[in-house]
Amino acid sequence: MNRDKTAKFVELANRRVNRAIKDIRLIANLANRQNYEYTDEQAKKIVKVMQQEVDGLKQSFLTHDQDRQQAFKL
């Protein structure tokens, strides 16, 4: 295994996973009904797309699939 590629993977994975965790927590903050109003349908749509992306992430590591470039919009 190429040490340079492994080091780069670890560096980027740490940065990107931590950023993703932070962003997921910010999305979770939107569930606070004292601060925001939303429909159950909007909440379900957010949860659904987040789950689809996690499922796609798993699949990418299993199949090395890189073809996932869709933007989300309520």
C-alpha positions in Angstrom: 0.0 0.0 0.0 1.3 3.4 -0.9 2.0 5.4 2.3 1.5 8.8 0.6 -1.9 7.8 -0.6 -2.8 6.3 2.8 -1.7 9.4 4.6 -3.7 11.6 2.2 -6.8 9.3 2.7 -6.5 9.6 6.5 -6.0 13.3 6.4 -8.9 14.0 4.1 -11.2 11.4 5.8 -10.6 13.0 9.2 -11.4 16.4 7.9 -14.4 15.5 5.8 -16.0 13.1 8.4 -15.6 15.7 11.1 -17.2 18.4 8.8 -20.0 16.0 8.0 -20.7 15.3 11.6 -20.8 19.0 12.4 -23.2 19.6 9.5 -25.4 16.7 10.5 -25.6 18.1 14.0 -26.6 21.5 12.5 -29.3 19.9 10.4 -30.5 18.1 13.6 -30.8 21.5 15.2 -33.5 22.3 12.7 -35.8 19.8 14.5 -36.2 22.3 17.4 -39.8 23.4 17.0 -39.3 26.3 19.4 -37.1 27.9 16.7 -38.5 26.6 13.4 -41.7 25.5 11.8 -41.8 22.7 9.4 -44.2 20.0 8.2 -43.8 16.3 8.8 -43.4 15.9 5.1 -40.4 18.3 5.1 -38.8 16.5 8.0 -39.4 13.1 6.3 -37.8 14.4 3.1 -34.7 15.6 5.0 -34.4 12.3 6.8 -34.9 10.3 3.6 -32.3 12.1 1.6 -29.8 11.9 4.4 -30.4 8.2 4.7 -30.0 7.8 0.9 -26.7 9.6 1.1 -25.4 7.4 3.9 -26.5 4.3 2.0 -24.7 5.7 -1.1 -21.6 6.3 1.0 -21.7 2.6 2.1 -22.2 1.5 -1.5 -19.3 3.7 -2.7 -16.9 2.0 -0.3 -18.1 -1.5 -1.3 -18.2 -0.9 -5.1 -15.9 2.2 -5.5 -18.8 4.0 -7.2 -18.2 7.7 -7.5 -21.3 8.7 -9.6 -23.4 10.6 -7.0 -23.8 14.3 -7.7 -27.4 15.3 -6.9 -28.2 18.5 -5.0 -30.9 18.5 -2.3 -33.8 21.0 -2.3 -37.0 21.0 -0.3 
